[in-house]
């Protein structure tokens, strides 16, 4: 079965993280509930429950700018190990991560 084309594509420019974050913010509303993320060496794909997705090209798991992008789509990942290489073609992460209430408070 051939892969369907993405609903939207954006070319990430290194150093222009704000534009990529705005793209994710805008396109997030076009999809249903986010389900998973595929993270390649040079692109990020965000899928919803229906299998529709959008793609951010020019940034991947080796890049430092990937951490805020993954946080924008609520991906569950370890920021310390996300940059490590893998023998697989991509890393697949689930979305839906939430922070507990008062996480930032000192008890």
LOMARGU-653219 format. One record per residue (C-alpha): x, y, z; residue in three letters; chain. Coordinates in steps of 0.001 Angstrom, whole numbers, plus 524288, in hexadecimal, padded with zeros to 5 digits. Last residue first. Example, Ala and Ser with C-alpha at 12.3 -4.5 7.8 and 13.67 -1.06 7.14 Angstrom:
> 83566_7FBDC_81BE4_SER_A
> 8300C_7EE6C_81E78_ALA_A
END
This chain:
> 81BAD_85111_8BB1B_UNK_A
> 82279_858CC_8B087_UNK_A
> 81938_85CA0_8A5CC_UNK_A
> 81BD1_859C9_8976C_UNK_A
> 813AB_84D6C_896F2_UNK_A
> 80822_854A6_89D09_UNK_A
> 7FE2F_84CB7_89528_UNK_A
> 80427_84137_88E2E_UNK_A
> 80A23_8432D_880BE_UNK_A
> 80386_83CDD_87529_UNK_A
> 808BD_833D6_86AAE_UNK_A
> 7FECB_83139_85FFF_UNK_A
> 8080D_82CEB_85557_UNK_A
> 80EA7_81FDD_852ED_UNK_A
> 81C53_81F5F_84D53_UNK_A
> 821AC_8181B_8417E_UNK_A
> 83015_8193E_83E5D_UNK_A
> 833F3_8180E_83017_UNK_A
> 83B87_80FB3_8263B_UNK_A
> 83F5D_8062F_830FE_UNK_A
> 84DC5_804A1_834A7_UNK_A
> 84C7A_80FD1_83E64_UNK_A
> 854C7_81BA9_8418F_UNK_A
> 853A1_822A8_84EB0_UNK_A
> 84D5A_83031_84E2A_UNK_A
> 84128_82C5A_855E8_UNK_A
> 8494B_82773_86161_UNK_A
> 849BA_832FB_86AD0_UNK_A
> 83CC4_838DB_86649_UNK_A
> 835B3_82C33_86A01_UNK_A
> 82959_82AF2_86201_UNK_A
> 81A75_82B4C_862AC_UNK_A
> 81601_83495_857F9_UNK_A
> 80D02_83FD0_85BD7_UNK_A
> 80CC8_845FF_84E2F_UNK_A
> 813BA_8527A_852A5_UNK_A
> 81CE9_84A7A_85B32_UNK_A
> 821D8_84380_84F1C_UNK_A
> 824E2_85091_848B9_UNK_A
> 82B94_8558E_8550A_UNK_A
> 83498_84988_85505_UNK_A
> 8375B_8492C_84651_UNK_A
> 83F80_855A4_84668_UNK_A
> 84B6C_84E1B_84B5C_UNK_A
> 84C5B_84696_83E86_UNK_A
> 84FDB_8380A_83DDF_UNK_A
> 8415A_8344C_83EB0_UNK_A
> 83D60_83B7A_8327A_UNK_A
> 83BE6_848E7_82C41_UNK_A
> 83B74_84CB8_81DDE_UNK_A
> 82D8B_8488E_81B0C_UNK_A
> 82183_84A4D_823A5_UNK_A
> 816B6_8413A_81F47_UNK_A
> 8081F_8407B_82138_UNK_A
> 7FFF4_83475_8238A_UNK_A
> 7F327_82D7C_8211C_UNK_A
> 7F2DC_81FB4_826B9_UNK_A
> 7E524_82148_82C40_UNK_A
> 7E9CE_82210_83A74_UNK_A
> 7F341_82D24_83721_UNK_A
> 8012C_82C5F_8321E_UNK_A
> 80CAE_835E1_833BE_UNK_A
> 8185C_833F4_82AA9_UNK_A
> 825A3_839D8_82DD9_UNK_A
> 830B1_83A91_823FF_UNK_A
> 83F54_83951_821B6_UNK_A
> 8443D_82E59_82A5C_UNK_A
> 83682_828CA_82B71_UNK_A
> 82CA5_82AC3_83663_UNK_A
> 81F79_82469_834C5_UNK_A
> 815A4_82A34_83E19_UNK_A
> 8095D_823DA_84364_UNK_A
> 7FAEC_82566_846BB_UNK_A
> 7F69A_83380_84557_UNK_A
> 7E7F4_83582_84711_UNK_A
> 7E229_83A0F_83A1C_UNK_A
> 7EA11_8424D_830B7_UNK_A
> 7E861_85010_82B65_UNK_A
> 7E9DA_85682_838D2_UNK_A
> 7F7CD_8514F_83A45_UNK_A
> 7FB1B_857A9_82D45_UNK_A
> 7FBAB_8655F_832D4_UNK_A
> 8035D_86227_83F30_UNK_A
> 80CE1_85963_837F2_UNK_A
> 80F56_8640F_82DEA_UNK_A
> 81119_86E29_838C2_UNK_A
> 81B42_86564_83F3D_UNK_A
> 8226C_8644A_8324A_UNK_A
> 82275_8730A_83072_UNK_A
> 82763_8751D_83E6A_UNK_A
> 8328E_86B6F_83CB6_UNK_A
> 83944_873B6_8326E_UNK_A
> 8476B_8701A_8358A_UNK_A
> 847C9_8650C_82BB9_UNK_A
> 83D11_8672E_8217B_UNK_A
> 83202_85D5F_82230_UNK_A
> 82B0F_85AAB_81556_UNK_A
> 81C7C_858DF_817D5_UNK_A
> 81347_84EA8_8124F_UNK_A
> 8047E_84D89_813DD_UNK_A
> 7FA3B_842D1_81283_UNK_A
> 80511_838F0_81001_UNK_A
> 80466_8301E_80414_UNK_A
> 7FEA6_82284_805B0_UNK_A
> 80822_81739_80672_UNK_A
> 8061E_80CF8_7FC16_UNK_A
> 80000_80000_80000_UNK_A
END
